[in-house]
C-alpha cells in the first residue's frame, strides 16, 4: 500500500483566488489533504494568465492548483450558497482570501461557520491586520512590496525603488498561511476544537524583512541606523570572472582564513578590516571590493576548483533557462514530466519537504473549471435531479 501524506483525511474547502491562497492550499494538497477549490462560473482569473493549450487552463494556474478538485458555485444564488455552507460543514479547514467584510456579509466569517462545525479551522489571509483600521483595504503583491519596504530595499543604481521580479509577498505569505493551518490542526488534535487563523500580508512581510534590517532598532535605538550594512554594498552581487559569474559567501573567521589565500590575497589575513565579523561588517565595501577585484583574474572553472579546495560556500550563477536544464534538478526529482489528462505533457516541480513515513505527492493535475462539481455534490448526498438543477443553474460538470 502506498504511504499517504500527513494530511490524508483532512478536507479543505478552498475559496481562494490569485496566488497567495492557491499556493497555500496546493501545499496542503501536496501533503495529502482533499482540497476542494470552489470557483465562480467565470473561474479563478489565474486560469487566463500565461501560455495555454486550451482556454481556462493557462500555465500559471496549472502550476499552483494541482492536487485540487474544482467545484463551481454561484454564491449570488441562495441555493448554491447553501451548498457551499453544507460543504463547509463537512470540512476540517475553510480558507479564503476575500476582504473580511465581504466574508461577514456572505455569512462566511468564523462566528457563523464555527457554530455548526466547532472543529473547523477557519483560515484567511488579507492585506492588513484584521483588528486594525485598514482591515478591508484591498491589497496585492505589488502594494505589499511597497508598503513593507521591500521595493525600497531593492532600489536600482539610480536609487529608484523596484519591485522584485516575482510575486514574493503572495508566495511567502501563502507558505505562512499553510503553516498556520497545520499548527491549528495540531492544536485541534489536543483540544478537540478548531479556531480562527488570520495571516496579514503587510505584517508578515514586515517581520520577514526586519529579520535583517531592524538593526539598531532591536536595541530601541533606531536613530543610530536601520539596515544590515552587508546587504547594501554595491559589491554584494554575483562576482564577474574572466568568462562568467560566480557566487560565493564566507561568513565565519575560519572561512575567511581559507578564502583569502585562495583569492591570492593572503596579505589581507593581517589586515584588521578582515579580522572579525564586526570588522568585516564595518568595512564591508572594502572587503567585498577586494573579492570583486580578485575574481576577474580567473575563469569560472578555475574558481570552482579553487573554492572547492578551500571549502568555501560557492555556486555558479544560473539563469531561468539554466535551471530548467540542470541535470541535478532532474536527477533529484525536483523537476518531473507529467501527463495532464487534457493539457498533455507538462513539467511539474515536486514537493520539496521530505517526510520519511508520510510522503507528499503529486496525485491530481490542476482541474478544469467545475470538473468535480457533480462528484462532490454526490458526496454530499444530493440526488441526480438536484445535481442537474445546481449544475444547470451555474455549476459545471
Secondary structure, DSSP 8 states (H G I E B T S, - for coil): -----TTTT-EEEEE--TTHHHHHHHHHHHTT-EEEEEE-TT--GGGGSS-BSSTT-BHHHHHH--SEEEEE--TTSHHHHHHHHHHHHT-SEEEE-S-HHHHHHTT-SHHHHHHH-TT-EEEEEESS-TTSTTTT----HHHHHHHTTHHHHT--TTS-----SS-HHHHHHHHHHHHHHHHHHHHHHHHS---EEEEEHHHHHHHHHHHHH-GGGGGT-GGG--S-GGGT-TT-S-EE-SSSEEEE---SHHHHHHHHHHTT-GGGGG-GGGSSHHHHHHTHHHHHHHHHHHHTTS-HHHHHHHHHHHT--EEE---HHHHHH-HHHHHTTSEEEEEETTTEEEEEE------SSS-----S----TTTTHHHHHHHTT--HHHHHHHHHTT---
